[in-house]
Structures are given as C-alpha cells and as structure tokens.
Amino acid sequence: MIPDSPTLEHLLAIYLNIDWPDTYGSMWNGVDAFVSREQPEYTTDLIEEVEGILASGASERELQKFMMDDLHSGYSPPGEGYTFRQWLAALVDRLAQKPQC
C-alpha cells in the first residue's frame, strides 16, 4: 500500500501541474522552486514521503496510478525518459543535494 503523501501532492499540484513547462521551463526548475519557496521542513517531509513510497514495494503500474490518477500530476516521468520509480528516486537525490533555506 502506498502511504499518504500530502507534500508530494502539494509539489505536483502547485509546482508540477499542467502548466509547469510554461512556468518553469523544466521539471527540475519546478522542484527547485518548491525547495526555495516552501518551508524547509517541507523538503524533509517530501524526502521522507517519497522514500516511504519507494519502500512500499508498489509496482510501476501502481506508482503511475498513484501519481497520475490519485495525485493528479501534471508531470509524467515517462515523457522525459524516466519510469515513475526512477523519477521518484531522482527526486529524493535532487532534494537531498539542495540546501534548505
């Protein structure tokens, strides 16, 4: 079972919604905007949530349904050559490298 992920939902709804290409130009710019604009604990919470999702053992199909249907993501990792699992792991790596304001 995939755990609740309100901070991931926030990232997808506000920063990686359907307009992310026009607003940020790249998905990683949207993630960086999240880190710079949100409270530092949101980054920590997001890392923990995504690590929990990855540890849940969810299949690729379950991750796709979770992100696209349940969280209504405007960003689709396969569009940029990632599986959903690869993108979530890359997201954790990116967040862990960013200084938290």
Buried (B, 14 or more C-beta within 10 A) or exposed (E): EBBEBEBBBBBBEBBBBEEBBEBBEEBEBBBBBBBEEBEEEBBBBBBBBBBBBBEBEBEEEBBBBBBBEEBEBBBBBEEEEBEBBEBBBBBBEBBEEEEEE
